[in-house]
Amino acid sequence: MSLNHKRRIFRSGAVVVPRRLPGLPSPGVWLAAAGGTATLLAAAWLFVRSSDAPAHAPPSRHITASPGTLAVLDGDTLRIGDQVIRLDGIAAPPRGSVCRAGDRDVDCGAASANALAALVRDKPVDCGITGHDGYGRPVGDCMAGGVALSGAQVRDGWARAQSAALRQSEESARSSGRGLWSAQSRL
């Protein structure tokens, strides 16, 4: 076989590709734009349409729980059924927050949660919802056995006051060295 021999390439049914007009985008760009537009329209429809999903707020402005349906998540947060409720007017250290107790480290968040658990143990809890926190969770004034939980946590030194009504209780806990403010345990 000779190397000078030209090969013939046969095309059956040659397809004529139309030339696009100068200045117009390619078909791939048109397809991507159409897909993006469809995605935006679908997303807008999801936000605008009505939904059967529950709202952030509980159905009523008042929640009551028996001891069996209650869980303490941390020093200022309760779970009542499927609702997570923050106690109004206080800030407790989260679990894992380290305090110094003498020469050792202590989990002040767990200690605060344990103090709240002792307040609600074997008692029904009654919460009046007052609003929502930055995460959309209900915030409430909760009572257990006739004791206001926010006030008790601050009074016993296991939470900081975020409302003016509880500032005096925090100062008293600090000066008496209760809870987080004890001589051996400082944040």
C-alpha positions as CSV (number, residue, x, y, z in Angstrom):
1,M,0.0,0.0,0.0
2,S,1.3,3.3,-0.9
3,L,1.6,6.2,1.5
4,N,0.8,8.7,-1.2
5,H,-2.6,7.3,-1.6
6,K,-5.3,9.8,-0.5
7,R,-8.0,8.4,1.7
8,R,-11.6,9.1,0.8
9,I,-14.0,9.7,3.6
10,F,-17.5,9.1,2.7
11,R,-20.4,10.8,4.4
12,S,-23.8,9.5,3.9
13,G,-26.6,12.0,4.4
14,A,-24.5,15.0,5.2
15,V,-26.1,17.3,7.8
16,V,-26.0,20.9,7.2
17,V,-25.4,22.9,10.4
18,P,-27.0,26.3,10.2
19,R,-24.8,29.1,10.9
20,R,-25.8,31.4,13.7
21,L,-26.1,35.1,13.2
22,P,-23.2,37.2,14.4
23,G,-23.8,38.7,17.9
24,L,-26.4,36.1,19.0
25,P,-25.4,33.7,21.8
26,S,-25.0,30.0,21.1
27,P,-27.8,27.5,21.7
28,G,-26.1,26.3,24.9
29,V,-26.3,29.8,26.4
30,W,-30.0,30.0,25.5
31,L,-30.6,26.6,27.1
32,A,-28.7,27.6,30.3
33,A,-30.7,30.9,30.5
34,A,-34.0,29.1,30.1
35,G,-33.0,26.6,32.8
36,G,-32.0,29.4,35.2
37,T,-35.2,31.2,34.6
38,A,-37.2,28.0,35.2
39,T,-35.3,27.5,38.5
40,L,-36.0,31.1,39.7
41,L,-39.7,30.8,38.9
42,A,-39.9,27.4,40.7
43,A,-38.2,28.9,43.8
44,A,-40.4,32.0,43.7
45,W,-43.5,29.8,43.6
46,L,-42.3,27.8,46.6
47,F,-42.0,31.0,48.7
48,V,-45.2,32.5,47.5
49,R,-47.6,29.6,47.7
50,S,-49.5,28.7,50.9
51,S,-48.1,26.0,53.0
52,D,-49.5,23.5,55.5
53,A,-46.2,23.5,57.4
54,P,-46.3,24.7,61.0
55,A,-45.3,28.2,61.7
56,H,-42.5,29.0,64.1
57,A,-45.0,30.1,66.7
58,P,-46.9,27.5,68.6
59,P,-50.6,27.4,67.8
60,S,-51.5,29.1,71.1
61,R,-49.8,31.8,73.1
62,H,-49.9,29.5,76.2
63,I,-48.2,26.1,76.6
64,T,-48.6,23.7,79.5
65,A,-46.7,20.5,80.0
66,S,-46.8,17.6,82.4
67,P,-43.4,16.4,83.8
68,G,-43.3,13.5,81.4
69,T,-43.4,15.7,78.3
70,L,-40.7,18.1,79.5
71,A,-37.0,18.1,78.8
72,V,-34.3,20.6,79.9
73,L,-31.9,21.3,77.0
74,D,-29.8,23.9,78.8
75,G,-30.0,26.5,81.6
76,D,-32.4,28.7,79.6
77,T,-34.1,26.3,77.2
78,L,-36.9,23.7,77.6
79,R,-38.4,21.3,75.2
80,I,-42.1,20.8,75.8
81,G,-43.4,18.1,73.4
82,D,-42.1,19.1,70.0
83,Q,-41.6,22.8,71.0
84,V,-38.3,24.3,72.0
85,I,-38.9,27.3,74.3
86,R,-36.4,29.8,75.6
87,L,-36.9,31.3,79.0
88,D,-37.6,35.1,78.7
89,G,-35.1,37.7,80.0
90,I,-32.1,35.4,80.8
91,A,-29.0,34.0,79.2
92,A,-27.4,30.9,80.7
93,P,-24.1,29.5,79.6
94,P,-24.3,26.8,76.9
95,R,-23.3,23.3,77.7
96,G,-19.5,23.0,77.4
97,S,-18.8,26.5,78.8
98,V,-15.9,26.1,81.1
99,C,-15.7,27.7,84.5
100,R,-12.8,27.6,86.9
101,A,-13.6,25.9,90.2
102,G,-10.5,26.0,92.4
103,D,-7.8,24.2,90.4
104,R,-10.1,22.3,88.0
105,D,-12.4,23.2,85.1
106,V,-16.2,22.7,85.5
107,D,-18.9,22.7,82.8
108,C,-20.9,25.7,83.9
109,G,-23.5,25.1,81.2
110,A,-24.2,21.6,82.5
111,A,-24.4,22.9,86.0
112,S,-26.9,25.6,84.9
113,A,-29.0,23.0,83.1
114,N,-29.0,20.8,86.2
115,A,-30.2,23.7,88.3
116,L,-33.1,24.2,85.9
117,A,-33.9,20.5,85.9
118,A,-34.1,20.6,89.7
119,L,-36.6,23.4,89.5
120,V,-38.9,21.6,87.0
121,R,-38.5,18.0,88.4
122,D,-41.8,16.3,88.9
123,K,-43.7,19.6,88.4
124,P,-46.0,20.7,85.5
125,V,-44.7,23.7,83.6
126,D,-46.8,26.5,82.3
127,C,-45.4,29.0,79.8
128,G,-46.9,32.2,78.4
129,I,-45.3,32.9,75.0
130,T,-44.0,36.5,74.8
131,G,-42.2,36.4,71.4
132,H,-39.4,34.7,69.5
133,D,-35.6,34.7,69.7
134,G,-33.2,35.2,66.8
135,Y,-33.6,31.6,65.7
136,G,-37.4,31.7,65.5
137,R,-37.9,29.7,68.7
138,P,-40.7,30.8,71.1
139,V,-39.6,32.8,74.2
140,G,-41.8,32.5,77.2
141,D,-42.4,33.3,80.9
142,C,-42.5,29.8,82.4
143,M,-43.6,28.7,85.8
144,A,-43.1,25.4,87.6
145,G,-44.8,24.7,90.9
146,G,-45.5,28.4,91.4
147,V,-41.9,29.5,90.8
148,A,-40.9,31.8,87.9
149,L,-38.1,29.8,86.2
150,S,-36.3,32.8,84.7
151,G,-36.2,34.6,88.0
152,A,-35.1,31.5,89.9
153,Q,-32.2,30.8,87.5
154,V,-30.9,34.4,87.9
155,R,-31.6,34.5,91.7
156,D,-29.7,31.2,92.2
157,G,-26.8,32.5,90.1
158,W,-27.2,30.1,87.1
159,A,-28.1,32.7,84.5
160,R,-27.4,36.3,83.6
161,A,-30.2,38.8,83.5
162,Q,-31.1,40.3,80.1
163,S,-34.1,42.2,81.4
164,A,-34.1,45.2,83.7
165,A,-36.6,43.4,86.0
166,L,-34.0,40.7,86.8
167,R,-30.9,42.9,87.2
168,Q,-31.3,43.3,91.0
169,S,-31.5,39.5,91.4
170,E,-28.3,39.0,89.4
171,E,-26.5,41.6,91.5
172,S,-27.7,39.8,94.6
173,A,-26.4,36.5,93.3
174,R,-23.1,38.0,92.4
175,S,-22.6,39.7,95.7
176,S,-23.6,36.5,97.6
177,G,-21.4,34.3,95.4
178,R,-24.2,31.9,94.2
179,G,-24.0,29.6,91.2
180,L,-21.8,31.0,88.5
181,W,-20.6,33.7,90.8
182,S,-19.3,31.4,93.6
183,A,-15.8,32.2,94.8
184,Q,-14.4,29.0,93.4
185,S,-16.4,29.1,90.1
186,R,-15.9,32.2,87.8
187,L,-16.6,32.4,84.1
